[in-house]
Amino acid sequence: MQDTAKLQKIQEEVKEIQNKLLASRRHFLLVKVLVSPTQRIPAEIWKIIFIHCLPNVTFIAPKSNEAPLLLSQICSFLRDIALDTPELW
């Protein structure tokens, strides 16, 4: 019986640690979003900024070191916004 009780106690401790780990991961993701300056600005504002970064020509083959391709290489958040903005392409 003593071994069974010890095993049950260890299993409860493992479950408690797993719950704390899950809570910590959720908190980390929340803090990461709050701290990230790019994610504090709404996507609509980023779209306007991106459009103003475009060269003033009617058609241009995108270059990797200019807007919009350059803007889409900064991070996945901004890449998703750039790809979701048809005016850039």
HELIX and SHEET records of a PDB file:
HELIX    1   1 GLN A    2  VAL A   35  1                                  34    
HELIX    2   2 PRO A   37  ARG A   40  1                                   4    
HELIX    3   3 ALA A   43  CYS A   53  1                                  11    
HELIX    4   4 LEU A   71  GLN A   73  5                                   3    
HELIX    5   5 SER A   76  LEU A   83  1                                   8    
HELIX    6   6 PRO A   86  LEU A   88  5                                   3    
END                                                                             
